[in-house]
Amino acid sequence: MAIQQIVQIVEENIRAEAKHGSAHRDVHFKAHGCVKAEFRVLPLPDAMQIGIFAEARTYPAWVRYSNGSGKVQDDSIGDGRGMAIKLMGIESSQSGTQDFVMINHPVFFVRNATDYIEFQKAVSQDALSKFFFPSFNPLNFRLHELAIAFAIRSRKVDNPLDIQYWSATPYRFGDTAMKFSVRPCGKPIDAFVDTSSPNFLRENMQKHLTNGDACFDFMVQLRTHPLEMPIEDPTIEWSEKDSPFIPAAKITISSQAFNTPEQLKFCEDFSFTPWHAALDHQPLGGINRVRKAVYETSSRIRHELNGIERREPVGF
Ligand code: HEM
């Protein structure tokens, strides 16, 4: 079965990497940092008072920023950038947490589990072009996926606190479905954008947070046109004309010092997954079904190899 095959490859990769030192995430390896945040649900119309948005209250949260690659590489290399938010104190979630896992692009570049296996194979052979051009038959070319992958890798990012992130895949919103996104509040900040060091993303984040707070609007996009807003294909963007993103919460990251060896280590031991979710926000679609087993295995294996207990945080 496709999911089992993906899980097995992820496990093999983590075990192989760990022979050179400690065990790490199979992808999104390099963290720019983990920061403490506050997630304040806004007063919302009745129809949107679902799950964690049921009441206007504030949740404490951890946020991890990362590069997409499975290697630690210079931040000047084109790559997806991740933002993973973990709300704590969520009673209707088995883990007690609600994770919102996002990248800095509205869509993902793989449609389903079967395609993901081909992607993994191409990566392991160091021949990514085989995924996009699997044969000489142009009917098999994955040009739509290639365009998305190219767009993700070409986005220029100077500071992880200054860009928008998207869920790309759908989630339940009570009886309907949503995608979500976070966008920096206010105008873009032009300061702290020096790109000369290999870790400039972490350094610019720290300069920003030494100087003041950062803030994001958390927004929800409801599935209003089922035919044009597929659940099973995360390479298709849900049109904002059909259904605009609606602000549902405000995220505040207060000025803080996170760039310390202790906090970076602490950050590595977190486990984010779309499946840490309240009942009303369970993940939907095939790619999210793959992620259930994959993230669980990736987290379990790296914690086992590092001799660290897996625990969901309950506070700061
Ligand atoms: C079949 C598709 C996917 C696979 C196999 C996959 C695999 C993984 C794995 C193995 C991890 C590390 C988990 C851990 O050890 O804790 C991870 C983390 C991550 N993934 Fe995915 N992923 C997939 C799809 C996606 C999508 C669609 C997004 C877009 C939102 C995404 C965004 C992220 C982010 C941001 C992280 C880092 C979370 C953190 O900071 O710990 N992934 N992924």
Residues whose N, C-alpha, C, O or C-beta is under 5 A from the ligand:
A	BS01	HEM	R25 D26 V27 H28 R64 S66 G82 M83 A84 V101 M102 I103 F108 Y116 W166 S167 A168 T169 F270 S271 F272 I287 V290 V294 Y295 S298 S299
